[in-house]
């Protein structure tokens, strides 16, 4: 079939090649002239069309199909052989195809989108490993014995552990499993008994779900059973288990029967602890670095099976780990904040403060247990979560000037989107921090002595260079009068992504590194700024392990959500490995670091249903049973299709991926959440900022209209002579998109017009 598709059928007769016909007495005449052959090819080619097409179904339109046209390879081949002969024509056609391929590739590299995406991972990537097996064993033992592995998942046999580590985050097994091989692949639970909770609203208060019980913990093993895409689990089913197990289906539970298998939230009973890890607050623990390390005593290579990074020696001396952390049950004293696992949400932002971090902070206030509705936060209240917004004051490749901190606060005060959060009511839970790349890198012991010799802007092995004349202390300081350099490479001078074509790629790469630095230095959880909180994270704080989430269908990490324990062994491994791989913190590369070192279990890859519920459907997966709402692309969050646009107002916040912990809308920084009311709408206490935003919006609209019509646009004035700011429902959009509904819901809570998702009313 392949031959007949590209060569004329006349070249074969009764299964024999034309060249053999002269030996057959009854054969057809043989063309001896090459010109005649070309004429026959041309005649045959004229019977084939230049274009062919395939018909594809259009989702939602069963009666319509999409035609995609392609050039006919048979006609193209016949044309080339007719004009240039069979051999030369085929050779020219081959070179033409190769040239087109490289031309398209070059265009994609030059003009393609700068959105934070990554191509299909290749299996031929070079190795990244720099640690020997004995160091990997130390890392595993440190993390397990510090209570950072509250899971019954198996430890990789490739580590060759001889003895199962003690695990204070697991209860003892009722029966010890028999050994399956020469090496330990399980941990030995020595912790407290777990009691799984049946969480439901009380009959007299079913309007809102209950807050999670302080000190509760999410069992990630159970969540993986119901949500793991690798096990063919649907996001829709996962979200149902998540909301039912957490009591988010308050007063509307229609499932009948026992739901014990859906209980994934538990509390620990400290009185049942059979072993308490000894405190290591003393000066030293000299025996630990060699504690239960398996050494080869038969003369074999102790690192057999490990593939070291080429051109780099094994890390020496053996990895020096901090003292083990004494594991403390989350339910032991919920009001006491764990210094090793502080409840800090980190976000990183570059450029002017906009509606994107504004909504992220509002969603934090609407969902988390901040006690904002109380006149005074009680001393015995749950450990209060905080929101730290790290602001990079200039382009990613610049050093802040000496007055950067003062300038940052002056800009925040003058910014209508940011100024509300400087109100004294929020001072204990919302903190603005200035990011300084040099100071942050120098604050990481694993990096401070060597990072200046590496490339700072390395993403997946693709290095973006900055002009060498701007180099200073490993980062750059852009000169104010260097306009030629600014024109030469505008990417270096961007502060934020104002459109798809001006994506701030350098800040994205910087944030890939910043999230690991922030979690390693300060502890807590990092979230990308295009994230919206959808529920309380109490039981995630109780789970002491490190985690990120899955990159859609790939078994890779997406670090848009990242939890690392402060100064952990895993963190040390990641930083030293990234340093030897030219400071590459792209999540795809981090996936290789952990996989090649058999440490994936220590950085749990949670299903993206928990934080990114629309991702699989936007990549054409699970369309037969999608979650609610059904997005086929991320832009539909901002521009909901007309056929589905009744859902946002009808269902509201409660109908938006109910059960997920957060939603990631994947960039779209330039699209407003509420186009008709693109200003902070927080009530009279914050009216000054609202008026500034309204005035700026009117000026922008007027300028745009004038540029189109060349005529001044009239401004409506009230009888008092002031600009008319009366809101009319006729001016609003008839159908409100999901982004608009969520923004207005969060703002109504701050105005004191409705309670938050747990029924708590904010009173001013």
N, C-alpha and C positions, 0 to 999 in steps of 0.2 A: 504493500500500500504506500509506503514511503517513497518508493521509486516512481510509481505511477503518478504521484502527486506533483513531482517536480520535473519529470522527463516525459516527452511525448510518447504515446503508446506505439507510434509507428516505428520506434527504434527497436521494437521486439516483434517477432513473428513466430507464432507457434512455439513460444518458449525458447527460441534460439536467437543469438545475437546476429545482427545484420551482417557482420563481417563474414559469417560462415555460409551465407546463401549461395556464393559462387560454386560451392562444392555440391550443391543440390540441383539435380537436373530440372526439376519442376519448380524451381524457386522463382519468386517475383524478380523483376529487373532490379539491378543494384545501381544506386546513384553514385556515379564516380566523381561528380562535380561538387565541391564544397559549397559553391554558390547555390546549387539546387537544394542542398541540405538546408541552408539558411532560409531559402525561400519557403521550403516546406514547414520549417519551424515557425516562420512568421505567419504563414497561413493558419497553422494550428493555434498559435497564440491569439489570433484575432477572434477565435471562438470563445475565449475566456475573458471575463470582465476584469477591469483593473481593480475594482474594489469588491470585497466580500464583507459580510457582517455576521455578527452573532446577536441573538435576541435574548435579553435578560429580563427577568420579572422585576417589576417595580413594587417595593413594599407598600402595602396599603391600597394598591390599585390592581386588583386581580384581572381587570379587563384590558389593561395596558401593558405593553412591554417596551423596553428600551433597546434600540438598535445601536450597536457599537461597530463602526466600520474600520476595517484594516485593509491595507494594500494586499493584493492577491500575490503570494509568493510565486505561484506557477506562472502568472503573466509576467512578473518582473524577471524571472529567470529566463523565460522564453525571449523576452525583449533583449536581454543582455547577450544571449547566445546568438540571436539573429544579427545584432549589430557588430559583435566583436568575435564571433566564433565560440565554439563550445568551451574550449579550455580557457581562453583569455576572458570570455564573458563570465564564466563561473568564478575565476580568480578575482576579477574586478568586483563582482557582486559580493564576494566574501569580504574584501577590503572595505566596501561601502557599508556593509552591516556593522563591521567593527568600528568604523569611523563614527557612524551615527550613535552607537552605544556610548563611546567615550564623550561625544559632544553632549548628549543628554545628561550624562553623569556630571560633566563639568558645569552645565547650567544648574543642575540641582544643587551642587556644592556652592555655587556663587549666588544664586538667587532664591534658593529654597527657603522654606520657613525656618525661623530661628526658634520655634517653639521647643519646649523641653521634651524631646522625643529621642528615641534611639533606634537604629535599625535592628533587623533580626540578628540576634547574637550568633557569632560564629564559633564553631568548636575548635578552630585552629588558633585561638588566641595564645600568645606565649605564656608560660607559667609565671606565677607571681610569688611563690612560696619562698620565705627566707628563714623560717624557724624549723629546727630539728624536731623529731618526734618527742623527745623528752621535754622540750619546752611546751609543745602542744598538750602533753599530759599534765604539766603543771597548770596550764591555763584552765583546762577542764576541771581539775580538782579544786582549784581556787574558787571558781565560779559555783560549782556544785556545793562545796562546803560552806560557802557564804550565803547559801539560800537563794541563789539566782537561777536555779533550775527546778522549779516546782512542777516537774513533769515526769511522767512514767515512760516517755519515749526512750528508745534505745540509744546508747552511746555507740558511736561507730567502732566497729571491731578493729579498724585500721589503726586506732590509737594504741592498741596492744596493752591496755591496762590489765594488770594482774589482779588487783583488788578493787572491788566496787567501792566508790567514795561514799562517805556518809552524807546524807542529804537531809538537813533540818527543815526543808520546805515540803517534805513528803511525810505522810504518816507511815508507820511500819506496815509491811505487808503481813497479811494473815498467814501466808505460806511463802516460803522462799523458793523462787523458781530454780529448777535444776540448771546447771551450767550447760550451755549449748556449744561451747568451744573452749579453747585454752585461755581466752581473754574475757574480761568482765565487760558486759554491755548494758548493765543496769546500775542504778544507784541504790543504796541501802537507806530507806526512809527511817529517820529518827525523830520526826517532828510530831506535831499535834494532830489529833483526830479532826476530820473534816465533817461539818454538818451542812448539808445542802439545803437551801432555803426554798420554800414555796412562797413567792412574793406576789401578793395581790392587794388591791386597794380594800380598805375596810368598807363595810356596807354603807356607812353613813358618810363616806367621802370617796365616791367613785368618779367624781368629775375629773380628777387629776391623778396621775400615777404617784406612788409613794417614792420618796427619796431612797436611794440605795442605803442599806444598813451600814453605818460607819464600821470600817474594818473588814468589810466583805471583800471577797476575792473571786475573780473569774477563773474558772478551770479551763485553760486553753486546750487541754486534751479533748474535752467534750465539745468545745466550739469547733475544733478541727474535724471532729467526727461528722458534724452537721453542715459544715461550711466549706470544706476543702475542695477547690475546683479540680484538683488532681484526682479526686475520688468521685468525680462526676456529680458534685452537689450543686444545686441551683441556688443562686443568690436570693430568689424569692423565698425558698424554704428556709434558708439560713436566717433571713430577717425575721421570719415568723418565730423561729426558735428563740432568737435574741430578744424579741419584745415580750413573748410569753414568759420566758424564764426570768425576765426583769420586772414583770408586772406592768409593762407599758401598754398592755391591752386592757387597761383599767375599765371595769364596768361593761366591757364589750367582748368578753371572752365567749366564743361560740364553740370552741373545742370541748368535747366531752370525753371523759375517761381519764385514766391516770396519765400524768405528764412527768413522771419521775425521770424519764430519759432526757427531758428537756431542761432539767434543773442544772444550771451550770455555774451558779453563784453559791459560794459557801463561806462559812466562817470557821476559824480554827478554835479549838478548845485548848488553851494553854496548859490547863491542869493535867492534860493527858500526855504531855511531852515526856518521852522516855529518855531523851538525851538533849542537852542544851550545849550548843557549840561554845567552847570556852572563849572568853573575851581575850582579844589579842591587842590590848591597849598598852602593853609594856613596850620596853625599848626595842626588843627584837624577838624574832622567832627564827633562830638560826637554822633549825632543822627543817624548816618548811620547804625551802627551795629544792631539797632532795627527798621530800616526803613521798614515798611509794612510787618513785619514778622507776619505770621498767627499763632495765639495761640488758643488753645482749650479752649473755655469758657463754655463748657457744661459738664465738668468733665471727658471727655473721654481721652484716651491715645493719646497725640499729635503725637506720633511716631508709631501709629498703622499701620501695613502693611509693616514696615521696618524690615529687618532681620539683627540684629547686629551680628558682629563677636563674636564667642564664646570665653569666657575667657578674654575678653577685655571690659573695661567700655567705655561708651560714652565719646567722647572728651570733656573735660572741661578746661577752660571756653569756652563760645561760640567763634567760629572762629574769629580771629582778622584780618580784611582785610585792605589792604592799601587804601589810598585815591583813589576815582574813577578817572579814566583817562579821560581827556577831549578829546572827539572824534573829530578828524580832518579828513575831507574828503581827500582822496588820490589825488583828482584833484585840491584841494585848492592851493597847492604850491608844484608841483612835484619835484622841485629842493631841497626842504628842507627835510632832512632826519628825520624821526620820531624817537625820542629818545626811545619811548616805543615799537617801532617795527622796529629796525634797519635792514638794508638789508645785513644780514650776512648769508652766507652758511657755516655750520659747517660740518666737517668730522673728524672721529676718526681713527687713524692708529697705529698699533703696529708692530714692527719689521723693518727690512731694507726697505727703500723706493724702490718700484718696479714700473713696468709699469702700475699697477692698479691705484694708486693715480695720476700717471703721466697723464694717459688718462682722468681721472675725471677732472683734472685741465685744460687740453687742451680743453675738451668739454665745460667747463665753459667759457673759453676765446672765443671760436668759436660761442657761442650762446648768452651770456648775454651782456647787454648794458653797457660795461665797458669804452667805448670811447678809447679803445686801439689804434684805427686807427688814432686818432687825435694827433697833436703835443702837444697840451695843452688842458686839460679837462676844458670846460667852467664853469664859476661860476654859470651860470643859467641852467646847464645841469641837467638831471634827477639824482635823488639820486643814487650815484654810488654803485653798489653791490660789496661786498667783499667776498673773499674765505678764511676761516680760517681752516687750517689743524692742528688738535690737534694730537700730536705725543706722545705716551706713550713710553719712552725711553728703558724700559726693560720689563720683563715678567709682566703680569697683577698683580701678587701678590707681587710686590716688591716696595720699596720706592726709588725714584731717589736719586742718590748720590749728594753731594754739587756742583759738576761740571757738572751736567747733561745738563744744558742749553748750556754751551759752547761746551760740547761734541756733543750735538745734531746738532749745526750749523757746527761743523767741519765735521761731518758725511754727512750732507747735501751738503756741498761744494765738498766733495770727491765722492759723489754719482752721476753718470752720468744721472740718471733719475730725480734727484731733483735739481741739480745745475743750470739748465737753468732758474728756477723760482726765483733764487736769483738775476737775472739781474735787474738793476735799472728801466727798463721799466715796471716791474710788482710790484714795491715796494708799491704802494698805493692800490693794489687790491688783492694781494696774501700774506698771513701772515702765518708763521709757529709758532705754539704755543706749549709749552711743557705742557703735562698733568701731574698733580700731584694729585693723588686720595685723599690724606689727605687734601690738601689745598682746593680742590674743594668741598669736603663734608663739611668741616668746613665753607665754604662760603655760604652754604644754611642754612638760619636761622631755617627752619623747621627740619633740621637734626643734626645740629652741636653739640647739647648737648646729643644726644642719639645714634648716628649711631655706635659708637664703641661697643655697646652691641649687635649688630646684625651680621648676616652672610652676608658678602659682596658678595659672589658668590652663589646667590640663583636665580635659573631660573625655573619658573613654579612650585615652591615648592621643586625642586631637589637641595639640597645644596651640593656644592663641598667643602670639608674641606681642609684646608691647615695645615701643621704640626704646632702644638701649639708652638714649640720651636722657630719658625720663627716669631711669632706674635710680632708686634710692632706698637703701636698707631692704632690698628684696622686693619692695613694691614701688610704685611710681608716684611722683608728685607732678601734676600737670601745671605747666607754667601758664599764667593768665594771658601773656602776650604771645604765646606760641600758636597763633591762629593757623599757620600753615600746617602744623601737626594735627590740629583739630579737623581741618578739611581733609587731611590725608587719610585719617582713620577715625571716623566718627564713632565707631564702636567703643573706643576707649573712653569717650566723653559722655556716654549715655548714662542717665540716672533714671532708671525705670523704663518699663515697656509701654510706650504711648500708643502703639499700633502694632499690627502683625508684622509690618515691614521694618519696624524699628525696635525689634525685640532686644532687650538688654542682656545679651548672652554672657557677658563677663560677670554680671551680678548673679546670674543663675549658677555659673560655675563656682563663684565665691560662696554662694549659699550651700552648695554641695559639701564644701569643706566646713563651713561655719556650723552646720547642725551637729557634726561630730565633735567639734571643739566645745560647743556650748554644753552638750550633754555630758561630755567627759570632765569638763572643768567644774560645772555647777550642778550637774545632775538634772533630772527632769525629763520632759518629753518635748521634742521639737515638732512643729507642724508648719507646713508651707502656708504662706499668706493667702493662698486661694483655697482656704479650708473654712468650713462652717461647722461649729459644734451642733450636735443634734440630741445629745443626752449627757447625763452626769457620767464622769469617768471614774467614779469611786472604786469600782471593782478592778479597773485596770491599774490604778495605783497600788492596789493590794497585791497584785501579781508582780513579784520582784524581779522577774526575768527581763532580759533585753528583747526588743522586738521592732520590726518594721512590718511592711506588708507586701503582698505579692504584686509583681508587675504584670497585671492582666493575666493572660494565658501562659506567660513564661514563668518558669521556676527561677525567677530572679527577684531581687529586692526592689521595692520602690520606697525610698526613704522620705517621702512626703510626710510620713509620720515615723518618728524614730524615738525609741526609748533606750538609753544606755545608763547603767549605773555609774555613779560618780567614781572616777579614778579606778576603774575596774581592770581586771586582767584582760578581758576582751577588748577594752578600749586601748590598752597599751599595744596589744597585738595589731589592731587596726591602724594605729598611727605609725608604728614602725614599719609595717608592711606598705602602707601608702607612701611613706617617705622613700623607701627603696624602689617604689614604682612611680617616682616623679610626682608625688602629691596628687595622685588621681583618686578622687573621692566620688566619681560617678557611680550611681547605684549598681549599674551593670558590672563595673569593675570590682566594687565591694563584694558582689555576689561571687566573683571568682576568688577573692581573698579567702572567704570563709569556706567555700566548697573545696578548694585545693588543700586547705588545712584541716578539713573535717570538723569545722567549728560551726556549721550551719545551725546545729541544735541550740547553740548558745545565743544566737540572734534569730529568734523565732520568726519565720515568715508567715505572718497571719494572713488569712484570706482577705482579698480586697473588698469583700462584701461589708466588712466592718467599717471601712473608712472611705471607700470609693465604689459605691454600689452600682454605679452606672457604667463602669469601665468595660465590662465584658459585653454589654449590649451595644455599646458604641463601636465595638470591634466585631460585630455580627455574630455574637455568641448568645445562646439562650433566648433567642427571639421567640421560640415557641412557648416559653413560660417566663416572661420578663418580670422584674420587680415593678413596684409602683413608686414613682412614675416611670414610664417607659421612654427613655431617651435613646435615640439612635446616633446622636452626636452631642457633645458637651455644650454647644451653643444653644441647644433647646432649653437649657436652664434659664437663659436670658431672653430667648425668643421662643416661647412654647408654641408648637404647631397649632393652627386654628382648630383642628379636629380634636385636640386635647386641651384646649385653653379654658374649658369650663372647670377643669379639675383643681387648679390652684386655689381659686376662691371657694369652691364647694368643699374641698377637703382641708385646706389650710395646712399649717405646720404639721399637724398630726398625720397628714397623708403623704408626707415627704420622706421616703425611705425609712419608715418607722422601724426602729430596732437598731439601725446603724449608729455608731458613735459619732461619726462626722461625715461630711460630704466634701469631696474635692472636685472643684469645677474646672481644673486644668487651664490655668492662665486666663485669657480673655480680659486682661487688665483694662482694656480700653472700652469695654462695654459697660454702661451704667446699670446698676441693679434696678433703678426706678427711673426710666427716661422722662416720665411726665413730672416727677417730683425729685429731681436730681440734686437734693440738698439734705442735710441732717434735719430730721423732723422730730425733735426731742422735747418740744414744749416750751413754755415761756421762760423757764430757767436758763435755757440755752438759745434764746431768740436772737441774741446778737450775732452768733455764728451763722444761724439760719439766714438772717437778713443779708449777711455778706455773701453767702453762697447763692442766694436768690439773685442778688444784684449782678454777680459775676456771670451767672447763667444767662440773665437777660441781655447783658452786654455782649456775650458771645453769640447769642442768637441774632441780636440786632446787627452785629458786624457781619455775620454770615449772610443775612438777608440783604444788607447793603451791597455786599460784594457781588451778589447775584443780580439784583435789580437796579443798583446804582442810585437808589432812592432811600432817604432816611425812613426807618420804620417808626411809626407813632407809638408812644408810650402812654398807657392809660394812667390817668391821675384821678384821685378821689376828690371830693368836694373841698377837703382841707388843703389840697394842693400837693399832697404826698403821692408817691407812686402807689398804685392800687395793687395790693398783694392778697386780695380776697380770693380764696380758693373756691372754685366752682366745680361741681361734680362733672359738668359737661366738658371741662378741660381735661379730665382724666381719660386714660385709655379705657376702651370698652371692655377689653379682655386683659386681665392682669397676669403677667408671667410669674413663674415660680420664684424667680429672683426678687421680684417686686413684693410678692406676698410675704416672703420671709423677712425682708427688710422692714416692711410696715408692721409686722407682728412684733419683732424685737423692739422697734421704736415705741410701740404702744405700751410695752412693759416699762420702759424707762420713763415715759410720760405719766405712768401711774394709772393707766386706763384699763389694764388687764393684768392678771397674774402671769408669772412665768410658767414654764411647762409643768412645774410641780405644784402649782396653785399658790405660790408665795407672792404676795402683793407688795410692791415697792411704794412706800409712803415717804413723802418729802416733808 
